[in-house]
Structure formats: C-alpha cells, structure tokens
Amino acid sequence: MKTLAVFTPTYNRAHLLPRVYESLKKQTSKDFIWMIIDDGSTDGTELLVKQWQRENIIEIQYLYKKNEGMHSGHNVAYENILTPFNVCIDSDDYMPPHAVEIICREAAEIEDDLEFSGLIGLDALENGEIIGSKIPENLTRVKLNELYLLHGVSGDKKMVYKTELMKQVPPYPIFEGERLVPLDYKCLLLDQHYFLKPVNEVLVIVEYQDDGSTRNMLKQYRRHPRGFAFSRISRIDYGITLKEKARNAVHLVSSSLFVSEVSLWFKTKNTVLVLAAVPAGILLNLYIRLKTKKNP
C-alpha cells in the first residue's frame, strides 16, 4: 500500500489539471496515489484522466459524482482513501518535486504517535514567495487554530492528515441549493484532541483563480449562507479567543438573515454572545447585500 493519497476535487478544470499531473509525474517519490474526485464536470475531464491512466506513469483513481461542491468531494475522498495519510491538492495548485518525499519522510515520524493527527507545511506562489509567514522554528507541535491566533502566523498552510482520524470525524453537511461549506470544520474538530507536526518546507504551489472562492468571498457569503452558518457555529463553540468567537458570532447573524433562520442563533453554546452580536450582524448583512447587489 502507498503511504499517501493526493486527492483533487475538481469541477470543469480540465484546463488546469494537466499542471497538477505534470507536477505529480515529477515527484522524487512515487509513494502516493492520485485520487481525482470529479464533481460533475462537463468539460471532458473524464476523457483526459482516462488518457493519463493509460499512460500508467503514476497510479490514478478517478471518482465521478454529481455536482454538490468541493466539500462534497472531500466527503467522497475520505470515504474511499485507503492510504495512511492524505493531502488535498486543489485543481489550480500543484506540488514541487520533493513534496511527496518530504511528506512521507515526516509522516513516518508521527505515524504511530497518538498525539498527532498529521502535518502542517507551507504554501508558496510560483515565484517561490511563501504565502504569509513561516511557522515558528521553536514549535514542535501545534494546533491549527493556535497557529494563527496565538503564534501570529499568517497565510494559507497545507495540512496532511492521518486518514483513519479524518474518517472518524463527521462528514461535511450538504445543503440543498448550496455548493460550499468551509473546509476548516473537520480540522477544527481534530484540533480538540490532536496536534499537527510543523514542517517548514513548501508542500504546494498555489495560484488563486479569478473564479475561485478566495477572490469572491462576499458573493460566497451570500450564495452559501447555510454552509457558512454551519462553519460559524463550530468556530464559536471551539474558538480559543473571545475576539474569534465574537467575529464569528457577527457572521453567524449575517448568514442567518440571508435565509431568515433566526433559530441558528441558538445552535451554539454561546447564545448570549450571538445575541450581543445582532446589531453588528445586521450591519454586515446589509454591507454584503450592497456590495453584491449587481451580481449576487
């Protein structure tokens, strides 16, 4: 059995997937399988992947599903991954040549350590610039939330998780008519019981697409209010600072107003905080409506 599953949820990204494929062909370690979860693409993705499977340069597993959003692709991935470790590489990103080798080397050190759920490494741009900041060198273990809130680290980071533990965490919910639930939910739940091993090396090269969720966040808030509300509830309940909990309470109020579901305010363990956030949440909701009025 291979050590690592590299999984890629994708939707109509046949024009970008070849770059991921080329980067995986160049890996100095072939101790991985590439799992492609096709979220209902209509652009010839399946034919492209079948061509690569015939080339038989790397092991590729292709799974097709109806279009329900990236988080649903993660659900399907975790249902099917058999390797001890896994990492998500988005269709618009790719891996530097030594990434799998680094992951497998570091993973071997924590595979039997019950304190750790996985690894956390660096994202970088194509020019080599690290996204945000590096992880403090003195940290030998860290929780994801603490990394940002207590240690002042910034920027996206790449997590590699133990598959067995990810399978134990409940799947992302599917909300009818919505296509997005923030992916930090499962990470946050694992944070309650385990640590991540810091790896100050680049594991992924990132390119933010114009049609990606990162660059369209206000529109995403409006289009997927139930998904974001679900995420805000977990962030309020498991947040480690009052500031973090308060910020998410404001967002929860805003998301609830898009679907007229005030009952969401009472699904957290901190209802009083949410009620106190109502005025600010109303203002945020109005701001999002104003900024997305032309193209919600």
HELIX and SHEET records of a PDB file:
HELIX    1   1 LEU A   17  LYS A   25  1                                   9    
HELIX    2   2 THR A   45  GLU A   55  1                                  11    
HELIX    3   3 MET A   70  ASN A   80  1                                  11    
HELIX    4   4 ALA A   99  ILE A  110  1                                  12    
HELIX    5   5 LEU A  144  LEU A  149  1                                   6    
HELIX    6   6 THR A  163  GLN A  168  1                                   6    
HELIX    7   7 ASP A  184  ASP A  191  1                                   8    
HELIX    8   8 THR A  214  ASN A  216  5                                   3    
HELIX    9   9 MET A  217  ARG A  223  1                                   7    
HELIX   10  10 PRO A  225  TYR A  238  1                                  14    
HELIX   11  11 LEU A  242  PHE A  258  1                                  17    
HELIX   12  12 VAL A  262  PHE A  266  5                                   5    
HELIX   13  13 THR A  271  ALA A  276  1                                   6    
HELIX   14  14 VAL A  278  LYS A  291  1                                  14    
SHEET    1   A 7 ILE A  60  TYR A  64  0                                        
SHEET    2   A 7 PHE A  32  ASP A  38  1                                        
SHEET    3   A 7 LEU A   4  THR A  10  1                                        
SHEET    4   A 7 PHE A  85  CYS A  88  1                                        
SHEET    5   A 7 LYS A 157  LYS A 162 -1                                        
SHEET    6   A 7 PHE A 116  ALA A 124 -1                                        
SHEET    7   A 7 PHE A 195  ILE A 205  1                                        
END                                                                             
